[in-house]
Amino acid sequence: MTASKRILILGAAGRIGRTAAEAFRDAGWEVASLVRGTSAERIASGTQVVEVDARDTESVAEAAQGMDVILHALNPPYTEWPILVPQLAEAAIAAARASGATLVLPGNVYNYGTDMPPVIDESTPMHPTSRKGALRVALESRLRDAHIRCIVLRAGDFYGAGEEGAGSWFDRVIIRYVEQGRLTYPGPLNVVHAWAYLPDLAFTLVRLVEARAQFGEFETFGFPGHAVTGAEMARAIEQALHRRLKISGMPWPFLRMLGLVVPTFRELAEMAYLWQVPHRIDGRKLEAAIGTVPHTPFETAIMDTLDGFGLLKKR
Ligand SMILES: NC(=O)c1ccc[n+]([C@@H]2O[C@H](COP(=O)([O-])OP(=O)(O)OC[C@H]3O[C@@H](n4cnc5c(N)ncnc54)[C@H](OP(=O)(O)O)[C@@H]3O)[C@@H](O)[C@H]2O)c1
């Protein structure tokens, strides 16, 4: 008998939501893409659209009926996190409870504050120093205490998947002005920063989910991705574009000042430490669970990402 392979993706038009929808579909899963309103136009082909606002707990639970796995890939705007992160989590938990499906959350590194060690693993104590970090710690505690089957896969900043994965630090900031010969890096160039190439992360989610029978009720794993310095990032971009770029930094003090009146800048500015404190994610627990972790060579991932934004043709 073939085990059923049905997944509901909450936030299926988002960066990891859409990339994961493609990866699960390609791995032979039946994929239901839950989106709201006009975002239905952006779901992965070959997946079934479910138009529901994820704040509507009952409808999310209904959509989850018959599912084996639910991927919680929703992400409200930073300024709405205090209200919506807990609210959307409750909808996802209710859906997992009603269907018996395993809930999967892409975790991030905000849980660790300015005192985070250079290598983060599953036993690293969480001392958040930002409002959003405290919310992520509370979110994961809530998932653990909900006594549903749950997997958290923690990753660094997303990049890749071209226009479909747009809206990350990589394209909004770092490569934003490369066509004008400029690269903006948000921190010192010698600090290691954790990145997750979306196609690798999505493929890893498939492998992890397919191995879920061996896990405990609540399990967290770290996705190592690419841990690179700003200098290594700049070099890979320059190599891919075959041109030298003028590198400048981010005006953090100015953004902090703007943050006094513009909440989005306040929320961005509180994450500045992630570019100043070196960190990478240890992937040994993940490797023990799924074997070799999907890993595109960094230079190839950068080249594919730039190509996805149509930047290679224009050099
Ligand atoms: N981005 C990163 O670098 C990163 C790194 C590590 C972990 N993560 C985590 O991964 C998860 C997904 O992040 P992401 O960056 O992939 O998200 P994203 O690209 O911002 O997409 C989130 C999606 O959620 C949808 N959404 C938000 N509220 C909704 C609602 N009420 N009903 C239905 N859909 C709703 C949005 O729909 P619309 O398109 O309609 O607005 C959007 O398509 C988050 O938990 C995030 O913290 C992200």
Ligand as a Chemical Component Dictionary entry (heavy atoms), coordinates in Angstrom:
data_LIG
# 
_chem_comp.id                   LIG 
_chem_comp.type                 NON-POLYMER 
_chem_comp.pdbx_formal_charge   0 
_chem_comp.three_letter_code    LIG 
# 
loop_
_chem_comp_atom.comp_id 
_chem_comp_atom.atom_id 
_chem_comp_atom.alt_atom_id 
_chem_comp_atom.type_symbol 
_chem_comp_atom.charge 
_chem_comp_atom.model_Cartn_x 
_chem_comp_atom.model_Cartn_y 
_chem_comp_atom.model_Cartn_z 
_chem_comp_atom.pdbx_ordinal 
LIG N1  N1  N 0  12.316 35.255 4.738  1  
LIG C1  C1  C 0  13.325 34.719 5.386  2  
LIG O1  O1  O 0  14.493 35.055 5.153  3  
LIG C2  C2  C 0  13.073 33.636 6.419  4  
LIG C3  C3  C 0  14.158 32.963 7.008  5  
LIG C4  C4  C 0  13.914 31.936 7.940  6  
LIG C5  C5  C 0  12.608 31.613 8.281  7  
LIG N2  N2  N 1  11.568 32.316 7.697  8  
LIG C6  C6  C 0  10.206 31.962 8.125  9  
LIG O2  O2  O 0  9.531  31.266 7.070  10 
LIG C7  C7  C 0  8.131  31.547 7.139  11 
LIG C8  C8  C 0  7.648  32.052 5.768  12 
LIG O3  O3  O 0  8.423  33.189 5.427  13 
LIG P1  P1  P 0  8.533  33.740 3.925  14 
LIG O4  O4  O 0  9.661  34.719 3.923  15 
LIG O5  O5  O -1 8.551  32.604 2.973  16 
LIG O6  O6  O 0  7.167  34.516 3.818  17 
LIG P2  P2  P 0  6.673  35.545 2.676  18 
LIG O7  O7  O 0  7.460  35.398 1.433  19 
LIG O8  O8  O 0  6.594  36.886 3.325  20 
LIG O9  O9  O 0  5.218  34.979 2.377  21 
LIG C9  C9  C 0  4.276  34.846 3.376  22 
LIG C10 C10 C 0  2.955  34.551 2.751  23 
LIG O10 O10 O 0  1.993  34.525 3.821  24 
LIG C11 C11 C 0  0.800  34.997 3.292  25 
LIG N3  N3  N 0  -0.097 35.463 4.339  26 
LIG C12 C12 C 0  0.164  36.327 5.340  27 
LIG N4  N4  N 0  -0.955 36.508 6.080  28 
LIG C13 C13 C 0  -1.923 35.725 5.519  29 
LIG C14 C14 C 0  -3.273 35.465 5.825  30 
LIG N5  N5  N 0  -3.879 36.062 6.857  31 
LIG N6  N6  N 0  -3.960 34.596 5.041  32 
LIG C15 C15 C 0  -3.375 33.989 3.987  33 
LIG N7  N7  N 0  -2.103 34.202 3.643  34 
LIG C16 C16 C 0  -1.378 35.061 4.398  35 
LIG C17 C17 C 0  1.201  36.147 2.386  36 
LIG O11 O11 O 0  0.161  36.322 1.490  37 
LIG P3  P3  P 0  0.038  37.599 0.502  38 
LIG O12 O12 O 0  0.986  37.252 -0.614 39 
LIG O13 O13 O 0  -1.392 37.568 0.116  40 
LIG O14 O14 O 0  0.432  38.793 1.310  41 
LIG C18 C18 C 0  2.501  35.630 1.763  42 
LIG O15 O15 O 0  2.292  35.062 0.486  43 
LIG C19 C19 C 0  7.965  32.576 8.267  44 
LIG O16 O16 O 0  7.677  31.911 9.479  45 
LIG C20 C20 C 0  9.337  33.196 8.350  46 
LIG O17 O17 O 0  9.617  33.782 9.614  47 
LIG C21 C21 C 0  11.761 33.299 6.775  48 
# 
loop_
_chem_comp_bond.comp_id 
_chem_comp_bond.atom_id_1 
_chem_comp_bond.atom_id_2 
_chem_comp_bond.value_order 
_chem_comp_bond.pdbx_ordinal 
LIG N1  C1  SING 1  
LIG C1  O1  DOUB 2  
LIG C1  C2  SING 3  
LIG C2  C3  SING 4  
LIG C2  C21 DOUB 5  
LIG C3  C4  DOUB 6  
LIG C4  C5  SING 7  
LIG C5  N2  DOUB 8  
LIG N2  C6  SING 9  
LIG N2  C21 SING 10 
LIG C6  O2  SING 11 
LIG C6  C20 SING 12 
LIG O2  C7  SING 13 
LIG C7  C8  SING 14 
LIG C7  C19 SING 15 
LIG C8  O3  SING 16 
LIG O3  P1  SING 17 
LIG P1  O4  DOUB 18 
LIG P1  O5  SING 19 
LIG P1  O6  SING 20 
LIG O6  P2  SING 21 
LIG P2  O7  DOUB 22 
LIG P2  O8  SING 23 
LIG P2  O9  SING 24 
LIG O9  C9  SING 25 
LIG C9  C10 SING 26 
LIG C10 O10 SING 27 
LIG C10 C18 SING 28 
LIG O10 C11 SING 29 
LIG C11 N3  SING 30 
LIG C11 C17 SING 31 
LIG N3  C12 SING 32 
LIG N3  C16 SING 33 
LIG C12 N4  DOUB 34 
LIG N4  C13 SING 35 
LIG C13 C14 SING 36 
LIG C13 C16 DOUB 37 
LIG C14 N5  SING 38 
LIG C14 N6  DOUB 39 
LIG N6  C15 SING 40 
LIG C15 N7  DOUB 41 
LIG N7  C16 SING 42 
LIG C17 O11 SING 43 
LIG C17 C18 SING 44 
LIG O11 P3  SING 45 
LIG P3  O12 DOUB 46 
LIG P3  O13 SING 47 
LIG P3  O14 SING 48 
LIG C18 O15 SING 49 
LIG C19 O16 SING 50 
LIG C19 C20 SING 51 
LIG C20 O17 SING 52 
# 
